[in-house]
Amino acid sequence: MLNEVELKRQVWHSRRGMLELDVLLGPFAAHALPLLGADQQQVYVRLLAQQDPDLFAWFMGHEMSDDAELAAMVRQVQDYVKPSPVLS
């Protein structure tokens, strides 16, 4: 599991400077990342190590990562930020 300092570091690294990515990654890192298991947290850290153009293509559905774990994490982030039908 990531310790508190490392979690804060990952929240900071989730700020990419591209609005589309910031809207997805910021809330997920701040609220969902601490609740994930150690293995999933490490997958998220690997996701953040990817280049912004790749992340953008994956999150916008233009491409899919060849890495199954990264592709699953992209879906998990997307599912987290989808608006709840109860709130719509």
PyMOL CGO cylinders between C-alpha atoms (Angstrom):
from pymol import cmd
from pymol.cgo import CYLINDER

trace = [
    CYLINDER, 0.00, 0.00, 0.00, 1.15, 3.52, -0.70, 0.3, 1, 1, 1, 1, 1, 1,
    CYLINDER, 1.15, 3.52, -0.70, 1.88, 5.54, 2.42, 0.3, 1, 1, 1, 1, 1, 1,
    CYLINDER, 1.88, 5.54, 2.42, 0.36, 8.98, 2.96, 0.3, 1, 1, 1, 1, 1, 1,
    CYLINDER, 0.36, 8.98, 2.96, 3.30, 10.84, 1.41, 0.3, 1, 1, 1, 1, 1, 1,
    CYLINDER, 3.30, 10.84, 1.41, 3.30, 8.59, -1.65, 0.3, 1, 1, 1, 1, 1, 1,
    CYLINDER, 3.30, 8.59, -1.65, -0.47, 8.97, -2.04, 0.3, 1, 1, 1, 1, 1, 1,
    CYLINDER, -0.47, 8.97, -2.04, -0.09, 12.76, -2.01, 0.3, 1, 1, 1, 1, 1, 1,
    CYLINDER, -0.09, 12.76, -2.01, 2.68, 12.46, -4.58, 0.3, 1, 1, 1, 1, 1, 1,
    CYLINDER, 2.68, 12.46, -4.58, 0.41, 10.43, -6.87, 0.3, 1, 1, 1, 1, 1, 1,
    CYLINDER, 0.41, 10.43, -6.87, -2.42, 12.94, -6.46, 0.3, 1, 1, 1, 1, 1, 1,
    CYLINDER, -2.42, 12.94, -6.46, 0.06, 15.66, -7.50, 0.3, 1, 1, 1, 1, 1, 1,
    CYLINDER, 0.06, 15.66, -7.50, 1.28, 13.59, -10.47, 0.3, 1, 1, 1, 1, 1, 1,
    CYLINDER, 1.28, 13.59, -10.47, -2.34, 13.14, -11.54, 0.3, 1, 1, 1, 1, 1, 1,
    CYLINDER, -2.34, 13.14, -11.54, -2.37, 16.83, -12.45, 0.3, 1, 1, 1, 1, 1, 1,
    CYLINDER, -2.37, 16.83, -12.45, -1.27, 16.59, -16.05, 0.3, 1, 1, 1, 1, 1, 1,
    CYLINDER, -1.27, 16.59, -16.05, -1.95, 20.10, -17.33, 0.3, 1, 1, 1, 1, 1, 1,
    CYLINDER, -1.95, 20.10, -17.33, -4.42, 18.81, -19.90, 0.3, 1, 1, 1, 1, 1, 1,
    CYLINDER, -4.42, 18.81, -19.90, -7.97, 19.59, -18.77, 0.3, 1, 1, 1, 1, 1, 1,
    CYLINDER, -7.97, 19.59, -18.77, -9.45, 16.36, -20.08, 0.3, 1, 1, 1, 1, 1, 1,
    CYLINDER, -9.45, 16.36, -20.08, -6.95, 14.27, -18.13, 0.3, 1, 1, 1, 1, 1, 1,
    CYLINDER, -6.95, 14.27, -18.13, -7.07, 16.45, -15.02, 0.3, 1, 1, 1, 1, 1, 1,
    CYLINDER, -7.07, 16.45, -15.02, -10.86, 16.05, -14.80, 0.3, 1, 1, 1, 1, 1, 1,
    CYLINDER, -10.86, 16.05, -14.80, -10.51, 12.27, -14.91, 0.3, 1, 1, 1, 1, 1, 1,
    CYLINDER, -10.51, 12.27, -14.91, -7.36, 11.61, -12.93, 0.3, 1, 1, 1, 1, 1, 1,
    CYLINDER, -7.36, 11.61, -12.93, -7.59, 14.26, -10.20, 0.3, 1, 1, 1, 1, 1, 1,
    CYLINDER, -7.59, 14.26, -10.20, -10.81, 13.14, -8.51, 0.3, 1, 1, 1, 1, 1, 1,
    CYLINDER, -10.81, 13.14, -8.51, -9.91, 9.47, -8.91, 0.3, 1, 1, 1, 1, 1, 1,
    CYLINDER, -9.91, 9.47, -8.91, -6.50, 9.93, -7.30, 0.3, 1, 1, 1, 1, 1, 1,
    CYLINDER, -6.50, 9.93, -7.30, -7.85, 12.04, -4.46, 0.3, 1, 1, 1, 1, 1, 1,
    CYLINDER, -7.85, 12.04, -4.46, -10.79, 9.82, -3.54, 0.3, 1, 1, 1, 1, 1, 1,
    CYLINDER, -10.79, 9.82, -3.54, -10.51, 6.32, -5.02, 0.3, 1, 1, 1, 1, 1, 1,
    CYLINDER, -10.51, 6.32, -5.02, -6.75, 5.67, -5.08, 0.3, 1, 1, 1, 1, 1, 1,
    CYLINDER, -6.75, 5.67, -5.08, -6.42, 5.45, -1.26, 0.3, 1, 1, 1, 1, 1, 1,
    CYLINDER, -6.42, 5.45, -1.26, -9.13, 2.77, -1.24, 0.3, 1, 1, 1, 1, 1, 1,
    CYLINDER, -9.13, 2.77, -1.24, -7.44, 0.51, -3.78, 0.3, 1, 1, 1, 1, 1, 1,
    CYLINDER, -7.44, 0.51, -3.78, -5.31, -2.47, -2.86, 0.3, 1, 1, 1, 1, 1, 1,
    CYLINDER, -5.31, -2.47, -2.86, -1.54, -2.28, -3.15, 0.3, 1, 1, 1, 1, 1, 1,
    CYLINDER, -1.54, -2.28, -3.15, -1.45, -4.05, -6.53, 0.3, 1, 1, 1, 1, 1, 1,
    CYLINDER, -1.45, -4.05, -6.53, -4.02, -1.70, -8.05, 0.3, 1, 1, 1, 1, 1, 1,
    CYLINDER, -4.02, -1.70, -8.05, -2.24, 1.33, -6.63, 0.3, 1, 1, 1, 1, 1, 1,
    CYLINDER, -2.24, 1.33, -6.63, 0.94, 0.21, -8.37, 0.3, 1, 1, 1, 1, 1, 1,
    CYLINDER, 0.94, 0.21, -8.37, -0.96, -0.18, -11.65, 0.3, 1, 1, 1, 1, 1, 1,
    CYLINDER, -0.96, -0.18, -11.65, -2.18, 3.42, -11.24, 0.3, 1, 1, 1, 1, 1, 1,
    CYLINDER, -2.18, 3.42, -11.24, 1.42, 4.56, -10.64, 0.3, 1, 1, 1, 1, 1, 1,
    CYLINDER, 1.42, 4.56, -10.64, 2.41, 2.79, -13.88, 0.3, 1, 1, 1, 1, 1, 1,
    CYLINDER, 2.41, 2.79, -13.88, -0.51, 4.46, -15.65, 0.3, 1, 1, 1, 1, 1, 1,
    CYLINDER, -0.51, 4.46, -15.65, 0.76, 7.88, -14.60, 0.3, 1, 1, 1, 1, 1, 1,
    CYLINDER, 0.76, 7.88, -14.60, 4.19, 7.02, -16.04, 0.3, 1, 1, 1, 1, 1, 1,
    CYLINDER, 4.19, 7.02, -16.04, 2.68, 6.93, -19.54, 0.3, 1, 1, 1, 1, 1, 1,
    CYLINDER, 2.68, 6.93, -19.54, 2.86, 9.84, -21.97, 0.3, 1, 1, 1, 1, 1, 1,
    CYLINDER, 2.86, 9.84, -21.97, -0.06, 12.30, -22.02, 0.3, 1, 1, 1, 1, 1, 1,
    CYLINDER, -0.06, 12.30, -22.02, -0.91, 11.67, -25.71, 0.3, 1, 1, 1, 1, 1, 1,
    CYLINDER, -0.91, 11.67, -25.71, -1.27, 7.94, -24.97, 0.3, 1, 1, 1, 1, 1, 1,
    CYLINDER, -1.27, 7.94, -24.97, -3.38, 8.60, -21.87, 0.3, 1, 1, 1, 1, 1, 1,
    CYLINDER, -3.38, 8.60, -21.87, -5.58, 11.00, -23.82, 0.3, 1, 1, 1, 1, 1, 1,
    CYLINDER, -5.58, 11.00, -23.82, -6.11, 8.46, -26.62, 0.3, 1, 1, 1, 1, 1, 1,
    CYLINDER, -6.11, 8.46, -26.62, -6.97, 5.71, -24.12, 0.3, 1, 1, 1, 1, 1, 1,
    CYLINDER, -6.97, 5.71, -24.12, -9.36, 7.79, -22.04, 0.3, 1, 1, 1, 1, 1, 1,
    CYLINDER, -9.36, 7.79, -22.04, -11.10, 9.24, -25.08, 0.3, 1, 1, 1, 1, 1, 1,
    CYLINDER, -11.10, 9.24, -25.08, -11.55, 5.76, -26.54, 0.3, 1, 1, 1, 1, 1, 1,
    CYLINDER, -11.55, 5.76, -26.54, -9.44, 6.38, -29.64, 0.3, 1, 1, 1, 1, 1, 1,
    CYLINDER, -9.44, 6.38, -29.64, -7.00, 3.61, -28.71, 0.3, 1, 1, 1, 1, 1, 1,
    CYLINDER, -7.00, 3.61, -28.71, -6.53, 0.93, -26.05, 0.3, 1, 1, 1, 1, 1, 1,
    CYLINDER, -6.53, 0.93, -26.05, -3.38, 0.09, -24.16, 0.3, 1, 1, 1, 1, 1, 1,
    CYLINDER, -3.38, 0.09, -24.16, -1.68, -3.19, -25.10, 0.3, 1, 1, 1, 1, 1, 1,
    CYLINDER, -1.68, -3.19, -25.10, -1.12, -3.72, -21.36, 0.3, 1, 1, 1, 1, 1, 1,
    CYLINDER, -1.12, -3.72, -21.36, -4.25, -5.40, -19.95, 0.3, 1, 1, 1, 1, 1, 1,
    CYLINDER, -4.25, -5.40, -19.95, -3.68, -4.00, -16.46, 0.3, 1, 1, 1, 1, 1, 1,
    CYLINDER, -3.68, -4.00, -16.46, -3.38, -0.44, -17.76, 0.3, 1, 1, 1, 1, 1, 1,
    CYLINDER, -3.38, -0.44, -17.76, -6.46, -0.89, -19.96, 0.3, 1, 1, 1, 1, 1, 1,
    CYLINDER, -6.46, -0.89, -19.96, -8.40, -2.14, -16.94, 0.3, 1, 1, 1, 1, 1, 1,
    CYLINDER, -8.40, -2.14, -16.94, -7.24, 0.84, -14.86, 0.3, 1, 1, 1, 1, 1, 1,
    CYLINDER, -7.24, 0.84, -14.86, -8.36, 3.23, -17.60, 0.3, 1, 1, 1, 1, 1, 1,
    CYLINDER, -8.36, 3.23, -17.60, -11.82, 1.63, -17.45, 0.3, 1, 1, 1, 1, 1, 1,
    CYLINDER, -11.82, 1.63, -17.45, -11.81, 1.84, -13.66, 0.3, 1, 1, 1, 1, 1, 1,
    CYLINDER, -11.81, 1.84, -13.66, -11.02, 5.58, -13.75, 0.3, 1, 1, 1, 1, 1, 1,
    CYLINDER, -11.02, 5.58, -13.75, -13.66, 6.15, -16.43, 0.3, 1, 1, 1, 1, 1, 1,
    CYLINDER, -13.66, 6.15, -16.43, -16.26, 4.26, -14.39, 0.3, 1, 1, 1, 1, 1, 1,
    CYLINDER, -16.26, 4.26, -14.39, -15.39, 6.27, -11.29, 0.3, 1, 1, 1, 1, 1, 1,
    CYLINDER, -15.39, 6.27, -11.29, -15.99, 9.62, -12.97, 0.3, 1, 1, 1, 1, 1, 1,
    CYLINDER, -15.99, 9.62, -12.97, -19.17, 8.66, -14.80, 0.3, 1, 1, 1, 1, 1, 1,
    CYLINDER, -19.17, 8.66, -14.80, -22.10, 10.63, -13.41, 0.3, 1, 1, 1, 1, 1, 1,
    CYLINDER, -22.10, 10.63, -13.41, -24.41, 8.63, -11.20, 0.3, 1, 1, 1, 1, 1, 1,
    CYLINDER, -24.41, 8.63, -11.20, -27.86, 8.04, -12.73, 0.3, 1, 1, 1, 1, 1, 1,
    CYLINDER, -27.86, 8.04, -12.73, -29.34, 8.91, -9.34, 0.3, 1, 1, 1, 1, 1, 1,
    CYLINDER, -29.34, 8.91, -9.34, -27.84, 12.40, -9.54, 0.3, 1, 1, 1, 1, 1, 1,
    CYLINDER, -27.84, 12.40, -9.54, -28.73, 13.01, -13.17, 0.3, 1, 1, 1, 1, 1, 1,
]
cmd.load_cgo(trace, "trace")
